[in-house]
Amino acid sequence: AVVSTQSTGGLFRGDMLSEAAQHGYQPAVDLAHKLYSEHLSSGKTVDSNLYSFVYGTVAMNCTEEEWDVMFEEYSKETLQSKQRYLMKALASTFNVDILKKLLVYT
Protein backbone atom coordinates (compact mmCIF):
# COMPACT_ATOMS: atom_id res chain seq x y z
CA ALA A 1 0.00 0.00 0.00
CA VAL A 2 1.15 3.49 -0.80
CA VAL A 3 0.50 6.25 1.71
CA SER A 4 0.53 9.86 0.59
CA THR A 5 -0.05 13.29 2.08
CA GLN A 6 -1.48 14.61 -1.20
CA SER A 7 -5.18 14.20 -0.52
CA THR A 8 -7.27 16.86 1.12
CA GLY A 9 -8.16 16.74 4.77
CA GLY A 10 -5.52 18.89 6.46
CA LEU A 11 -5.28 18.20 10.15
CA PHE A 12 -7.60 15.19 9.87
CA ARG A 13 -5.17 13.59 7.40
CA GLY A 14 -2.31 14.05 9.87
CA ASP A 15 -4.38 12.52 12.65
CA MET A 16 -5.23 9.50 10.51
CA LEU A 17 -1.58 8.99 9.58
CA SER A 18 -0.54 9.30 13.24
CA GLU A 19 -3.05 6.66 14.30
CA ALA A 20 -1.93 4.33 11.53
CA ALA A 21 1.72 4.74 12.50
CA GLN A 22 1.00 4.24 16.21
CA HIS A 23 -0.68 0.95 15.33
CA GLY A 24 2.36 -0.21 13.42
CA TYR A 25 1.16 0.40 9.86
CA GLN A 26 4.57 0.32 8.19
CA PRO A 27 3.75 2.47 5.12
CA ALA A 28 2.74 5.31 7.46
CA VAL A 29 5.91 4.87 9.57
CA ASP A 30 8.01 4.85 6.39
CA LEU A 31 6.30 8.02 5.13
CA ALA A 32 7.06 9.86 8.38
CA HIS A 33 10.73 8.87 8.19
CA LYS A 34 10.86 9.90 4.51
CA LEU A 35 9.36 13.33 5.21
CA TYR A 36 11.70 13.88 8.17
CA SER A 37 14.75 12.79 6.14
CA GLU A 38 13.78 15.22 3.37
CA HIS A 39 13.40 17.95 5.97
CA LEU A 40 16.89 17.29 7.34
CA SER A 41 18.69 16.75 4.05
CA SER A 42 17.18 19.50 1.92
CA GLY A 43 15.59 21.84 4.43
CA LYS A 44 12.15 20.98 3.04
CA THR A 45 9.56 22.26 5.50
CA VAL A 46 7.28 19.74 7.17
CA ASP A 47 3.66 20.80 6.64
CA SER A 48 2.33 22.15 9.94
CA ASN A 49 -0.69 19.81 9.68
CA LEU A 50 1.75 16.89 9.73
CA TYR A 51 4.03 17.99 12.62
CA SER A 52 2.47 15.61 15.10
CA PHE A 53 2.53 12.71 12.65
CA VAL A 54 6.08 13.22 11.37
CA TYR A 55 7.86 14.21 14.58
CA GLY A 56 5.87 11.88 16.82
CA THR A 57 6.30 8.84 14.59
CA VAL A 58 10.01 9.41 14.04
CA ALA A 59 10.65 10.01 17.75
CA MET A 60 8.77 6.88 18.81
CA ASN A 61 11.01 4.69 16.68
CA CYS A 62 14.28 6.60 16.62
CA THR A 63 17.87 5.83 17.48
CA GLU A 64 19.66 7.93 20.05
CA GLU A 65 21.44 9.80 17.25
CA GLU A 66 18.14 10.64 15.53
CA TRP A 67 16.71 11.78 18.86
CA ASP A 68 19.74 14.03 19.42
CA VAL A 69 19.18 15.65 16.01
CA MET A 70 15.53 16.27 16.86
CA PHE A 71 16.49 17.67 20.28
CA GLU A 72 18.91 20.07 18.60
CA GLU A 73 16.13 21.15 16.23
CA TYR A 74 13.89 21.71 19.28
CA SER A 75 16.62 23.77 20.98
CA LYS A 76 17.05 26.04 17.94
CA GLU A 77 13.36 26.40 17.04
CA THR A 78 11.98 29.92 17.49
CA LEU A 79 8.31 29.18 16.76
CA GLN A 80 6.72 28.26 20.06
CA SER A 81 3.98 26.18 18.44
CA LYS A 82 6.48 24.02 16.55
CA GLN A 83 8.65 23.78 19.65
CA ARG A 84 5.66 22.28 21.52
CA TYR A 85 5.22 19.60 18.84
CA LEU A 86 8.91 18.76 19.03
CA MET A 87 8.87 18.61 22.84
CA LYS A 88 5.88 16.27 22.83
CA ALA A 89 7.52 14.08 20.17
CA LEU A 90 10.82 13.91 22.03
CA ALA A 91 9.02 12.60 25.10
CA SER A 92 7.16 9.92 23.10
CA THR A 93 10.14 7.69 22.39
CA PHE A 94 9.99 4.04 23.40
CA ASN A 95 13.75 3.95 24.03
CA VAL A 96 14.32 3.80 27.80
CA ASP A 97 17.89 5.14 27.55
CA ILE A 98 16.64 8.20 25.68
CA LEU A 99 13.90 8.77 28.26
CA LYS A 100 16.52 8.71 31.01
CA LYS A 101 18.52 11.31 29.07
CA LEU A 102 15.41 13.45 28.70
CA LEU A 103 14.82 13.37 32.45
CA VAL A 104 18.32 14.69 33.03
CA TYR A 105 17.58 17.62 30.67
CA THR A 106 14.42 18.60 32.56
Beta strands, then each sheet from edge to edge (+ up, - down):
end
